[in-house]
Structure formats: C-alpha cells, structure tokens
Amino acid sequence: MKMLIAASAALLTFTFAGAVQAFCGFYVARADADLFNEASQVVLVRDGDRTVITMANDFEGDVEDFAMVIPVPTFIERGQINVAERSVIEHLDAYTAPRLVEYFDPDPCQRFDYDELRRQNGPPFPLAVAEDAAAKARSRGVTIEASYAVGEYDILILSAEQSDGLVAWLRENGYRIPDGADKVVGSYLKQNMRFFVAKVNLEAQAKSGYSYLRPIQVAYESKKFMLPIRLGTLNAKGQQELYVYALTRSGRVETTNYRTVKLPSNLDVPVFVKDEFGDFYRSMFERQTAANGNRAVFLEYAWDMAWCDPCAADPLSADELRKLGVFWVGADNRNVRPAQAQDVFVTRLHVRYDQRHFPEDLIFQETGDRQNFQGRYVVRHPFAGKASCDIGDYEQALRERQSREAEQLANLTGWAIDDIRAKIDFAGGEPPAAEEPWWKRLWN
C-alpha cells in the first residue's frame, strides 16, 4: 500500500533596498535544516503571478510505498514539471542558515578606544492510463486530466466533482488517506484546485542511478501565492518542521494569515556555545515557538543574493538559481561569478506546525522590504596572551560581560543559569556577585 505524502512541506514527509548592515567577524557554525528531524524544504520562486515550486522530500523507506498528493491552483502540463538537483537546495539551505560568528578580544594593554571597539562589534498507474481505469475514475466523479513520466516519477493531474469521490478513488487505488481528509479536500475543490499526484516508477528510478528521490519541481501561473499544508497535518505524529526559501525580485516574503516574527539575533552568547551550537539553536527555537503560542512563522534570513556577511556558504551562482526556476536571471549570465548573481532576494522562513495551531494553509505576500536580516549569534573570546600591564579593569569588565552572556543564554534557551555558569571560565576564577536587591539595602 502506498504511503500518501500530502501537499506542501508536510506533504513531502507525510506521505506538496534598505540600509545595509555589515557584521564582519569569523563564521564558525551554522544551524541548517539537518538540526531538526523530519524537516521538509520548499523553494518558492515568485515573480508576478508566476511561481516555480521545488519540493525536497525526506521520505525514508521503500520507494514503492512513496506517493505524493498536492493541491495545485491550475492545470499542470508536462512541460511545467521537472526534477531538480538536491545539491542546489542543500546549497541554499547552507547559505541562508542561522550562523555563529566569533571575535577575539585584542591585547588590553594596547592603546585603543574601548567604546569605539564595542560599537564596531556591537499508485501504480501505467503511463498510458487504461480505459477501464479512466471509466472507474469517472464513476467516482474523478477526471484524470493528464498523465506524465518525469524522471523517476509517474505523475497524474486529477480533478474531481466531490471530495468523497476523490478520497474514495484514491483509497481504491492504494493510497492511505487519513481520516478527516474529505473536508480538507473539499475546501480545495471549492477553490477549483486540481491535484498533482506523483508516484515512483521503479524501473525509471533504478535506471536513474540515484539512491534517493530527487526533488520535484512544478511551474505555474496563479494569483494565489500560497503553500497547502493542511492535508499533511491530518495523520502527522506531532509537530512538523517546514523551511520555505522564497526567491523574488522585490524583497522579503511574509505570511499574511499568521504572524511572521524575526528570531532574536545579533546576541552575544558564552564561548562554550561554539561546541554546542546545535543544542543552543534547537532550544532557542523551541522557546521562541512556545512564547508565540505555537502559531508564528519565523524569519531566519532575508538577504540580497549578491553577497553575504559573514558567509555561511557562497551565494548561489546564476546557473544554480536558474535550476531553481529564477527565470529572470538571463541565460547569458550563467557563468557569472556567484557574488554577481544580482536582482534576487532570498527569504528563509521556518515554521513548526500542527493541525491545532495552523488550521489554514500558508498565504504569502511579497514586500518591498530589502533590509538585510540574519539569525546571527556571537561568541567573544577573552584575551589569552601574556599581559604587559595591569589588566584588572579588563578582567572586571570581562567578568561582567560573561555574566551578562550567561543570563542572556538562559533567557534565550530556558537552560538553568547555574549549569551555564558552571561551563564558563570566568576571568579571575569567579563570576561577579549578584547585586543586592534595592529594598534590602534600604532595610539594612
């Protein structure tokens, strides 16, 4: 029996010129999608009413059990479907991932303006569907509008009169449809949406030479700028992770029916976080999700693709962008150096969702906001050399800084402050004493 991968991100695993801010510093770690289990990735290229969607599934198991059902807003022809390279999405993930950077304190005995320094750092269907199969589909009010072979996939485009007929037909043909699907499917049919159904052609997959299923890519024109996620929540085992990478000409992309929230960024954390960055980021993201009622979409990155600072990976080349469907990057620019890939703005959104807290599909809008943003966290190493002067003032300031970093880390992650302090090598051996409450000073 085929496992249904429903539409959108979840569907992929379930069964479819503002001011420039320079950061500098040395990049040392990134928080990519691999930090989270069962994370789906979707690339949305949008220009006017034209959309190219690339869906990377994380399906594990026998490919014979793989199937994908995705609501689409318009009829899809063969020329609008493609298979993409997973490596390009992996590159995009690396380029946009939240990152950790490090600085090193200079020799405190050197003469410098300390204030200035701080400011600077601050189903098995044959390709030709048999007549009797088509007749059975029509008896259920289902129309098989087209069938295609694309790479290792056999693809059908379906329309239907009623949701119960479509659900019944899918079940009769071996798809595992979760309870409650009729209502969700019916809502898509009321919007005159069709269903894009993909399964693996085992013979074609064996000939392809790939040990994994490549991303599926679909191009279409529609005024709807959205990503359907509701089908994927019906039989999910819990919350799911979704990454959306939106590439536009104009600027940042945000959701209109859920709050789009910037993650806390540009914050100093203790040096030991360098070795625990994955644990730190997971804890911080979980805490932010809970603080926003489990209903927010988080902005992790928004940047002009022409550059980065600091770079967790090089910007994508013009050729890579075209492979993702960025059709306005001209073919004559394919060999341009990555740093010169102009007129593309990338937005990275991260959402943890379930049926209770995300009852609607994700609706997006482009904005004209081109202000750069990135999830960025900073470790500052104390001066470790031999001092040639009295550095008592520096050590006192350093202890105070380390204490602030510990408190900030506790606030970000919910980690116990005592556990954090135990991992910090405080200058002089001891953290600064906590200040006595003002009311105690009055009574003493």
C-alpha positions in Angstrom: 0.0 0.0 0.0 1.3 3.4 -0.9 2.2 5.9 1.7 0.5 9.2 1.0 2.7 12.3 1.0 0.2 15.2 1.2 0.7 18.7 -0.1 3.3 21.2 0.9 6.1 20.6 3.2 4.4 18.2 5.4 3.1 16.5 2.4 6.6 15.8 1.4 7.4 13.9 4.5 3.9 12.8 5.5 3.1 10.7 2.7 3.3 19.1 -1.6 17.0 48.4 -0.7 17.1 49.1 2.8 20.1 50.1 4.8 23.0 47.7 4.6 24.2 46.3 7.9 27.8 45.0 7.9 28.6 42.3 10.6 32.1 41.1 9.8 33.5 38.5 12.2 34.5 35.0 11.5 31.8 32.4 10.7 32.3 29.2 12.7 29.0 27.3 12.7 25.5 27.2 11.1 22.1 25.9 12.1 20.9 24.2 8.9 17.8 22.1 8.4 19.6 18.9 9.4 19.3 20.1 13.1 15.6 19.1 13.1 14.0 15.8 12.5 11.5 15.3 9.7 12.2 18.8 8.2 10.6 19.5 4.9 12.1 22.0 2.5 10.2 24.0 -0.2 11.7 26.6 -2.6 9.2 29.1 -3.9 10.3 31.3 -6.8 7.8 34.1 -7.3 7.6 36.9 -9.9 4.2 38.5 -10.6 1.7 35.6 -10.9 4.4 33.1 -11.9 5.6 30.5 -9.4 8.1 27.8 -9.5 7.9 25.4 -6.5 10.6 22.9 -5.7 9.8 20.3 -3.1 12.5 18.3 -1.4 11.1 15.3 0.4 12.8 13.5 3.2 11.0 10.2 2.5 12.6 7.2 4.1 11.6 3.6 3.3 10.8 1.5 0.3 10.3 3.8 -2.7 7.5 1.5 -3.8 5.5 3.0 -0.9 6.1 6.6 -1.9 3.3 8.8 -3.2 2.6 12.5 -3.2 -0.7 14.3 -3.5 -0.5 18.1 -3.8 -3.3 20.6 -4.4 -2.3 23.0 -7.2 -4.2 26.1 -8.3 -4.3 25.4 -12.1 -3.9 22.6 -14.7 -0.3 21.4 -14.9 1.1 20.4 -18.3 4.1 18.1 -18.8 6.4 21.0 -19.7 5.7 22.5 -16.3 7.1 19.6 -14.3 10.7 18.8 -13.7 13.1 17.0 -11.3 15.6 19.2 -9.6 19.1 18.7 -8.1 19.1 18.2 -4.3 22.5 19.7 -4.0 21.2 23.1 -5.1 18.6 23.1 -2.2 21.4 22.0 0.2 23.5 24.9 -1.0 20.6 27.3 -0.5 20.0 25.8 3.0 23.6 26.4 3.9 23.7 29.9 2.5 20.7 31.0 4.5 21.2 29.1 7.7 21.4 31.0 11.0 25.1 31.2 12.0 27.5 31.6 14.8 30.4 34.0 14.5 33.4 34.7 16.7 35.6 37.6 17.7 38.8 37.7 19.8 39.5 40.4 22.3 42.6 42.3 21.5 45.5 42.8 23.9 44.1 45.0 26.7 47.5 46.7 27.1 47.3 48.1 23.6 46.0 51.7 23.5 42.6 51.8 21.9 39.2 53.5 22.3 37.3 50.7 24.1 33.9 52.4 23.5 34.6 52.5 19.7 35.6 48.9 19.8 32.3 47.9 21.4 30.4 49.9 18.8 32.2 48.1 16.0 31.4 44.6 17.4 28.4 45.5 18.8 -0.3 4.4 -7.1 0.8 2.1 -9.6 -0.6 3.7 -12.8 0.8 2.8 -16.2 1.9 5.9 -18.1 -1.0 5.4 -20.6 -4.0 5.0 -18.3 -6.2 2.2 -19.3 -9.8 3.0 -20.5 -11.3 0.9 -17.7 -9.3 2.8 -15.1 -10.4 6.1 -16.5 -14.0 4.9 -16.6 -13.8 3.8 -12.9 -12.4 7.3 -12.0 -15.3 9.0 -13.9 -17.8 6.9 -12.0 -16.4 8.5 -8.8 -16.6 12.0 -10.3 -12.8 12.0 -10.8 -11.2 13.0 -14.0 -7.7 12.0 -14.9 -6.8 15.1 -16.9 -3.2 14.1 -17.8 -0.5 11.6 -17.1 3.2 12.2 -17.4 6.5 10.5 -17.0 9.1 12.9 -15.4 12.4 11.4 -14.4 11.8 8.7 -11.9 8.2 9.8 -11.3 4.8 8.9 -12.9 2.5 11.9 -12.4 -1.3 12.3 -12.8 -3.2 15.6 -12.8 -6.7 15.0 -11.2 -9.8 17.0 -10.9 -13.0 15.9 -9.1 -16.6 16.9 -8.5 -16.8 15.9 -4.8 -14.3 15.3 -2.2 -15.8 12.0 -1.1 -15.5 10.7 -4.7 -11.8 11.7 -4.9 -10.9 10.3 -1.5 -12.8 7.0 -2.3 -10.9 6.7 -5.6 -7.6 7.3 -4.0 -8.3 4.7 -1.4 -9.4 2.2 -4.0 -6.1 2.7 -5.8 -4.0 2.0 -2.8 -3.4 5.4 -1.2 -3.5 5.7 2.6 -5.8 8.7 3.1 -6.1 9.9 6.7 -9.5 10.3 8.5 -10.9 13.8 8.0 -9.4 14.3 4.6 -12.8 14.7 2.9 -13.4 18.1 4.5 -9.9 19.4 3.6 -10.0 18.1 0.1 -13.5 19.6 -0.4 -12.2 23.0 0.6 -9.6 22.8 -2.2 -12.2 21.7 -4.7 -14.3 24.7 -3.9 -11.3 26.8 -4.9 -11.3 25.0 -8.3 -7.9 23.5 -7.4 -6.6 20.3 -9.0 -4.5 17.6 -7.5 -1.0 16.7 -8.6 -0.3 13.0 -7.8 3.2 11.6 -8.1 4.5 8.0 -7.5 7.8 6.4 -8.2 8.4 4.5 -11.4 10.6 1.7 -10.0 12.1 0.9 -13.4 12.9 4.5 -14.2 14.3 5.0 -10.6 16.6 2.0 -11.0 17.9 3.4 -14.3 18.4 6.9 -12.9 21.4 5.9 -10.8 20.2 8.0 -7.8 20.0 6.3 -4.4 17.4 8.9 -3.2 14.3 10.6 -4.6 15.1 13.9 -6.3 13.1 17.0 -5.6 10.0 17.6 -7.8 9.6 21.0 -9.4 6.4 22.5 -10.7 5.9 25.8 -12.5 2.5 27.5 -12.9 0.8 30.9 -13.1 -1.8 31.9 -10.5 -2.7 34.9 -8.4 -2.6 32.6 -5.4 0.7 32.8 -3.6 0.3 30.0 -1.1 1.5 26.7 0.2 -1.0 24.0 1.2 -0.1 22.3 4.5 -3.4 21.1 5.9 -3.5 17.6 4.3 -0.1 16.9 5.9 -1.3 17.5 9.4 -4.2 15.0 9.4 -2.2 11.9 10.3 1.0 13.5 11.4 2.5 12.2 14.7 3.0 15.6 16.1 4.6 19.0 15.2 6.4 19.2 11.9 9.2 21.4 10.7 9.0 23.3 7.5 11.5 25.5 5.8 10.4 27.8 3.0 13.0 29.6 0.8 11.3 32.3 -1.2 13.2 33.9 -4.1 11.8 37.1 -5.5 12.9 40.3 -7.3 11.2 42.7 -5.0 12.1 41.8 -1.4 11.2 40.0 1.7 8.3 37.5 1.8 6.0 37.1 4.7 2.8 35.2 5.7 -0.4 37.2 5.8 -2.6 34.8 7.8 0.0 34.1 10.5 2.4 36.3 12.3 5.9 36.5 10.7 8.3 37.0 13.6 12.1 37.7 13.4 14.1 35.4 15.6 16.2 37.0 18.2 19.5 37.9 16.6 22.9 39.7 17.0 23.2 38.4 20.6 26.4 37.5 22.5 26.5 34.0 24.0 29.2 32.3 26.1 32.2 30.8 24.3 31.2 27.2 25.1 28.2 27.6 22.8 30.6 27.2 19.9 30.7 23.4 20.7 27.0 23.2 21.4 25.5 25.4 18.7 23.0 22.8 17.5 21.7 22.2 21.1 21.6 26.0 21.6 19.6 26.7 18.4 17.1 23.9 18.9 16.4 25.1 22.5 16.2 28.7 21.4 13.8 28.0 18.6 11.6 25.8 20.8 11.4 28.6 23.4 10.5 31.2 20.8 7.9 28.9 19.3 6.2 28.5 22.7 6.5 32.2 23.5 4.5 32.9 20.4 1.7 30.4 21.1 3.0 27.9 18.6 1.3 30.0 15.9 4.2 32.0 14.4 6.2 31.7 11.2 9.8 32.7 11.9 12.1 34.7 9.7 15.6 33.3 9.9 17.2 35.1 6.9 16.4 37.8 4.4 19.2 39.0 2.1 20.2 40.2 -1.3 21.7 37.1 -3.1 24.5 39.2 -4.4 26.5 38.9 -1.2 26.6 37.8 2.5 28.4 38.8 5.7 29.5 36.6 7.2 29.1 33.9 4.7 28.0 30.5 5.9 28.3 29.4 2.3 28.9 31.2 -1.0 25.9 32.8 -2.7 24.2 30.7 -5.3 25.5 31.0 -8.9 23.3 32.2 -11.7 23.2 28.7 -13.1 22.0 27.3 -9.7 19.4 30.0 -9.5 18.1 29.1 -12.9 17.9 25.5 -11.9 15.5 26.6 -9.1 13.4 28.5 -11.6 14.7 32.0 -11.2 13.8 32.7 -14.8 14.7 36.4 -14.8 18.4 35.6 -14.4 19.4 35.6 -18.1 21.0 32.6 -19.8 23.9 34.8 -20.8 24.7 35.2 -17.1 25.1 31.5 -16.3 28.9 31.8 -16.0 28.9 34.9 -13.8 30.7 34.6 -10.5 28.3 33.7 -7.6 28.9 37.1 -6.0 27.5 38.8 -9.1 24.1 36.9 -9.1 22.1 40.1 -8.9 18.4 41.0 -8.6 17.4 38.0 -6.4 16.3 38.5 -2.8 16.0 35.4 -0.7 13.8 34.9 2.4 14.1 31.9 4.7 11.1 31.1 6.8 10.9 28.4 9.4 7.7 27.1 10.9 6.9 24.3 13.4 3.2 23.5 12.8 0.4 21.1 13.6 -3.3 20.9 12.9 -4.4 22.7 16.0 -2.2 25.7 15.7 -2.1 26.0 11.9 -5.6 25.3 10.7 -5.1 27.2 7.4 -2.7 26.9 4.6 0.2 29.4 4.4 -0.7 32.5 2.4 2.3 34.7 1.4 2.9 38.2 0.1 5.9 39.9 -1.3 7.0 43.1 0.3 9.3 45.8 -0.9 11.4 45.5 2.2 15.0 44.7 1.2 16.5 45.3 4.6 19.0 42.5 5.3 18.4 40.2 8.3 20.0 37.0 9.5 19.9 34.8 12.6 23.4 35.6 14.0 24.9 34.8 17.3 28.3 35.9 18.6 31.0 34.4 20.8 33.8 36.6 22.0 37.0 35.0 23.2 38.8 36.7 26.1 42.4 37.8 25.5 44.6 34.8 26.2 48.1 36.2 25.7 50.6 37.5 28.3 49.7 40.9 29.5 52.4 43.6 29.8 50.4 45.9 32.1 47.8 45.8 34.8 44.7 44.3 33.3 42.5 44.4 36.4 39.9 46.7 34.9 39.8 44.5 31.8 39.2 41.4 33.9 36.4 43.1 35.9 34.7 44.2 32.6 35.2 40.7 31.2 33.6 39.0 34.2 30.6 41.4 33.9 30.3 40.6 30.2 30.5 36.9 30.8 27.8 37.2 33.5 25.5 39.1 31.0 26.2 36.4 28.4 25.1 33.7 30.8 21.9 35.4 31.7 21.1 36.1 28.1 21.7 32.5 27.2 19.4 31.4 30.0 16.7 33.7 28.7 17.1 32.5 25.1 17.1 28.8 25.8 15.5 28.2 29.2 18.7 26.5 30.4 19.5 26.6 34.1 21.7 29.6 34.9 23.8 27.6 37.3 24.5 25.0 34.7 25.5 27.7 32.3 27.8 29.5 34.8 29.5 26.2 35.6 30.6 25.9 31.9 32.1 29.4 31.8 35.7 30.0 32.7 35.2 33.4 34.4 38.1 35.8 34.3 39.7 35.8 37.7 38.0 32.5 38.6 34.7 33.8 39.9 31.6 35.4 38.4 30.7 38.8 39.7 28.5 38.8 42.8 24.8 39.4 42.1 23.7 42.9 43.1 21.8 43.1 46.4 18.1 44.0 45.9 17.4 47.7 46.4 14.9 47.0 49.2 17.4 45.0 51.2 19.8 47.9 51.1 17.1 50.2 52.5 16.4 47.8 55.4 20.0 47.1 56.4 
